[in-house]
């Protein structure tokens, strides 16, 4: 394969990667705004501690 063809293949791969990243960002932004509009307004908690235990542990730190 000549150097020109290798460069062209690499350029196409970089272009596809960039477009894929842009597409992912757009879709994630749309989904995030839909979740914000349709979902509940409370923040999502990633643990199962009751609120009183959480406050007690935060005071100890």
C-alpha positions in Angstrom: 0.0 0.0 0.0 1.4 3.4 -0.9 1.7 6.1 1.7 -1.1 8.1 0.1 -3.6 5.3 0.6 -2.5 4.7 4.2 -2.9 8.4 4.9 -6.4 8.4 3.3 -7.5 5.4 5.3 -6.2 7.0 8.5 -8.0 10.3 7.6 -11.3 8.4 7.1 -10.9 6.6 10.4 -10.2 9.9 12.3 -13.2 11.4 10.6 -15.5 8.5 11.5 -14.2 8.6 15.1 -14.8 12.4 15.4 -18.3 12.1 13.9 -19.1 9.2 16.2 -18.0 11.2 19.3 -20.1 14.2 18.1 -23.2 11.9 17.6 -22.8 10.4 21.0 -22.6 13.8 22.6 -25.7 15.0 20.8 -27.7 11.9 21.7 -26.6 12.1 25.4 -27.5 15.8 25.6 -31.0 15.1 24.1 -31.5 12.2 26.5 -30.3 14.2 29.5 -32.7 17.1 28.7 -35.6 14.6 28.2 -34.9 13.0 31.6 -34.8 16.5 33.2 -38.1 17.4 31.6 -40.0 14.2 32.2 -38.2 12.8 35.3 -38.5 13.6 38.9 -36.7 16.7 40.2 -34.9 15.1 43.2 -31.3 14.2 42.7 -30.6 10.5 42.2 -28.9 8.9 45.3 -26.4 6.2 44.4 -26.5 4.5 47.9 -29.2 3.0 50.1 -28.4 4.8 53.4 -31.4 6.4 55.1 -31.1 10.2 55.3 -30.4 10.3 59.1 -27.5 7.9 58.8 -26.1 9.9 56.0 -26.2 13.1 58.0 -24.6 11.4 61.0 -21.7 10.1 58.9 -21.1 13.5 57.3 -20.7 15.1 60.8 -18.1 12.5 61.8 -15.9 13.4 58.8 
